[in-house]
Amino acid sequence: MRIVLSNIGTLGDINPLIAIALELKRRGHVAVMALPAVYEPRISPLGLEFHVIRPDIDPTNTILVEMVYDVKRGTERGLRDFLFPVLRDTYADLLDAATKPVRADLLLLGELNYAGPLVAEVTGIPWASYVLAPLSFFSAFDPPVLPMYPRLARADKTVPGFGRVIKRLARFVSRKWPEPIYDLRRELGLEKGANPLFDAKHSPHLVLALFSEVLGQKQKDWPEHAKITGFCYFDADVGNQALPPGLEEFLAAGPPPVVFTLGSAAVLAAGRFYEFSARAAIRLGIRAVLLIGTDPRNRPQTNLPDSICVAEYAPYSALFSRAALVVHQGGVGTTAQCLRAGRPMLIMPYSHDQPDNARRMARLKVARVIQRGNYTPTRVARKLKAMLADPRLQKCAELVANRLAGEDGVKSACNALEELYRQTHTES
């Protein structure tokens, strides 16, 4: 099987694809990664074919990240100002990847690649789609937290059927956003089709929900062919999963620290997160690890004691299990690694799926939530002190980790893709 795997997004959106591609390669298939150029240095050393698609993503463009993570208009601006203006370029690039030098047998498309379903429709290549969090399904029976209207989620507890209102509201607010997609469909001689933001992004053949049932269970208004696989973990840096030497020495020298991180994208719009985190740790007298990324503005100006270690990056799979607690932004990849490690979380969500993920973690009793506007040294210190003194959080986290130990998201996803290939190959 020759399969093209494609999406446009942050490293958190891409890592599950890498995990799946490596397993497909191990099984003897040809996995082609069609991604923005910024990811080629991470992908090519793994022995996977790489095909560049536009738009590219500039990891140093903090203005873009801050725009996309704007709570009120971030999603809209990310689509209308970043993705949709180059939709035709994305379509052309993905069409090349799917048909040259030879035609692909299958496509696996992420929901941010809005040109993908069009390529599948024009070429007739069977396709599967994937989502990373329950928010993507916008279920009326398990209504998500909408970042711009967070209080509506509370109404669902007291007003029966309010989830349907939330679902209709999301469609109404975004009704004009996909006009560029409809325009391109007309140019390609295609009918208008279903709503690209909610319906057409899901494959009619197979939708892989690359998360665990502990995060969200299948609802009756999900796509018919949706399959929950479990999390697909990958966080190696060009295949290297070792901790930086200085961090390894720090961890070995004392009790488990509190880890502060903002994932792969929010770290570019950190604001004073790391400065305030360092002050909170100093106030409590606890050991801490700050994963600050490559932006030099994230390095705290406070004089740091030896009890605080600063590193640009560390594989979560090697670090979180050695932490006492993790403070993060609520991205699904970071959340999944915390759950697997069995560690409690303090979540400061930005936008997109993060507020919804945070609420789900609070429901599981493995996390507490603090809003960005409330993230001050005093408040963070107070929350951390209470959490570190509460053994119930750790117990709940360990119970969830035991549940995840029986899941293999990569294996389940690859099995489903192979079955789809067999079905479509037999039919043809």
Secondary structure, 3 states (H helix, E strand, C coil): CEEEEECCCCHHHHHHHHHHHHHHHHCCCEEEEEECHHHHHHHHHHCCEEEECCCCCCCCCHHHHHHHCCCCCHHHHHHHHHHHHHHHHHHHHHHHHHHCCCCCCEEEEECCCCCHHHHHHHHCCCEEEEECCHHHHCCCCCCCCECCECCHHHHHHHCCCHHHHHHHHHHHHCCCCCHHHHHHHHHCCCCCCCCCCCCCCCCCCCEEECCCCCCCCCCCCCCCCEEECCCCCCCCECCECCCCHHHHHHHHCCCCCEEEECCCCHHHHCCCHHHHHHHHHHHHCCCEEEECCCCHHHCCCCCCCCCEEEECCCCHHHHHHHCCEEEECCCHHHHHHHHHHCCCEEECCCCCCHHHHHHHHHHCCCEEECCHHHCCHHHHHHHHHHHHCCHHHHHHHHHHHHHHCCCCHHHHHHHHHHHHHHHHHHHC
